Amino acid sequence: MVIPVRKSIFYGGLILSLLLMICSPLVAAESGLGDELFLEEKFDEAIAAYEAELETTDDPAPIYNNLAAAYYQTGNVEQALNYFTLAAEAAPENGMPWINLAMLYELEGDLTAAEENYLKASTSSDPVVAVNGYLGASMLLLDSGDAAGAIAALESALARIEDETAPEFQEVRTQIYDNIGYIYATLGENEIAFDAFAAATQTGTESPIPWMYLGAFLEDVGMSEQALLMYQEALARDSDNITMAQEAYDSLAATLSS
């Protein structure tokens, strides 16, 4: 099945965004001088302060991470990679430095190393970090044409947060289902795609987006009346993100009435 350009605006490929950014330091409960200088964007001075802090700390992992982030801000990618690696090795269960390494490798075009580090992050004891590891790997796998691998990574992410009830995990779960649906739709596996898109609407989310995606999918496969109902469901939700749903509803309603 080929998804028309208009529908691709709805589906949009993988819509998940990583929560962890390499441009930010891991600020401890009691921030040191390095953190203060980093937040003031005095990165060279922050580097010197972090190096001094390494001489007195019993927990070097956060400082290694922050040194890497500071070096990244100065454009020194080699040192950023070096210190992110040291941070990951010093606290492998944390997982955040693995994410940072993966993102930096991805930016540098080394997608193999990026995928390896995303998968290392997926073993983190922190579910937020772990799910981001799976999501990062899934995006790379999909971009490389490995749809089956991308689906497997997304399903692993779902399994990892199966018992998580916090609102942020609810929204991530919704997005994962939508992305699984998108991939199966591009493969022409319409029944499985429908099940995934429908599952995204059943997570308890109040967002109109999963209803929009399900409506776009149903319209794309010729189930226009059912699609119209899904657009109506999207419009029934109190959100600022309903402009596209309104446009899709109006367009489809006009087509059906003509």
N, C-alpha and C positions, 0 to 999 in steps of 0.2 A: 504494500500500500504506500502510495506517495502522498505525503501530507502537503496540501497546498500551502502557498506562502502565507496566506492569511491565517491559517490554522497554526502555522509554525510560530506565529507571534504568541499564540496562546500556549502551545506546548513549550516552545522556546528551548528545547534541548534540556540539559540538566540545569535546574533552576536553583540548586542548593549552593549556598555560599559558605566558605569556611569561616568559622568564628574566631580563629586565632590568627593574628597578624605578626609578621616578622619585624614590623617597624616599632613595636611596642615592647617595653621592658617588663620583666616579671618583678613588679614592685612588692617587696616584702611588707609585712605588717609594720616594721620599723624601717622606713626608707633610709638609705645611706646617702652620702654626698653624691655618689655616682648617679643614683636614681634622680636626685634633684637636678643635677646638671643635664641629665638626659632629657627630662621633661622641660627644661629650659632651652633645649635644642643646642646645647653647648657640647657637641658630641666628642670632640677631641679632648676636652677637659674631663668629660665623663669617662672616657677610656682610661685616662691616667688615674682617676679616682677608683675605678673598678679594679685596675691592676694593683693598686695599693690595698684595696679591701681583700683581695685574694690572699695576701700575706697573713691575714689575721682570722680568716673565716674557717669554720668547721664544716660549712655547707657551701661548696664552691659552685654547685650546679646553677643556681639562679644568677650568680655573678658571671659565670661563663656565658649563659644565655644573653644577659644584658650587654656584655662585651661584644658578643656577636651582633646584636641588634645595633649597637653604636657603630661598630665597624661597617655594617651594611649601610647605615645612614651616611657614612663618609665616602661610600663607593668602593670600599676595600672588600670585595666579595671573597677573596681567598681567606682573609682572616675571619670573616663572618662564618664561612663554612667550617673553618678550623674550630672556632669557639662553640658553634652550635653542636659540632660533633663531640667536643669535650663535655658539654652540658648534658647531652644525651647519654653518654657513657657514664657520667657521674650519677645520674638519676634515671636509669632506663625505664623505671615503672611510671615516671611522670608522664612521658609521652609528648609533652609540648615541644621540647627541642627537636624531636623527630619530625613533628609537623613543620616546624620552622625550617629544618633542613630540606624537607620535601618541597616546600614552597620555593625555597631559594634555588634548589636544583631545577625545579620546573621553570622558574624565571630564566635560568641560565641555559635552558634547552636540553638538559640531561634528564630525559623523561624516565629512563630506566632507573636511575638513582632516585628520582622523585617517587616513583611507584614503590620502590623498596622501602623508603623511609615512611611513606604513608602507611604501608602495611605494618611496619614496626610500631607506629603510633597506635594502630588499631588494637594492640595488645595492652594498652594502658589501663590502669585500674580506674582512671577517671573516665566515666562514660561519655562526657562531652568530647574529650580528646579522642577517645577510641572511635566514636562515630564519625568524627571529622577525618580520621585516618581512612576509614572505609570509603567515605564520600570522595575524598581526594583521589584515592586509587580508582574508584569507579569512573570518575571523569576522564582520567588518563586512559583507562581501558576502552571507554567508549570512543574517545577521540582516535585511538589507534585501530578502531574497527572491531575490537573484541567485545561484541555486545553480550555474549554469554558471560564473560568475565565481569563485565560491568554489572550485570544483573546479580551475579553471585555476590559481588561486593555489597550491593545495595541490600540484598537479603540478609547478609551477615550484619549489616548495620541495624536492620530491623530487629534481628535476634538479640543484638547487644543491648538494645534499649527496651526490650520487651516488658520488663518489670518497672521501668521508669514512669512515674506519673506526673512529674513536674510539667507545667504548661509548655516550656520550651521544647521538651521532648515530644509533646503532642504535635506541635507544628512541624518539627523535623520529620516525625513519622508520616504526617500528611504529605509532605514534599517527597519523601522517599517513594511512597506508593505512586504518586503522580509521575515520578521519573521512571519507575518500573513500567508503568502503563505506556509512557512515551516510547520507551525502547521497544516494547513488544508491538506497539502500533507501527513503528518503522519497519519491523520485521514481518508485518502482515499477520501477526498472531492476534487477531481481533478479539477472540473470546477471552484470552488471558489478559489482553490489554484492558478490556472492559472491566474485568474483575478487579484489576489493580486500580483503575480510575475510580470505580465504585467504592473500593476500600478506602480511598483517600477522603471520600465524603462521610465516612462512618467513624472517624477518629474522635469526633466531638468538637472539631474545629468550627469556629464561627467565621472563618475566612470564606469569601465567595470564590476564591481561586479554584479549589478542586471541582466545584460545580461548573465553573467556566470550562475547565479542561475536559470534564466528562461531556459537557454539551458540545464542545468543539469536536471531540472524537465521534460522538453519535451523529452529528451533522456530516462529518467527513465520510462516514460509512453509509450514509443515506437514510438514517433514522431521524428525519427532520422533526417530526412531532415530539418524539422523546427528547430531542435536543432542546426544543423550545421550552419544555418543562424544566430542564436543567438550568437553562438561562434564567428562568423565572425564580428558581431556587437561589441562584446567585444574587439576583436583584433583591431578594427578600432579606438578605443579610446586611446589617448596618456596617457599612465599610466605605472608605474613600476609594476603594479599588474596583469599582463596578462600572466604570465608563466603558470598558471594552465589552463587558457583558451586556450593557444596554445597547451598544452598537450592534453586537451579534444578534441580540433578540430582535431589534427593530428590522435588521436586514432579513433575518430568516422569516419573521412574521410577514413582512411584505412579500417575500417569495411565495410563501404558502397561500397567501390571500389572492395572488394574481392568477 
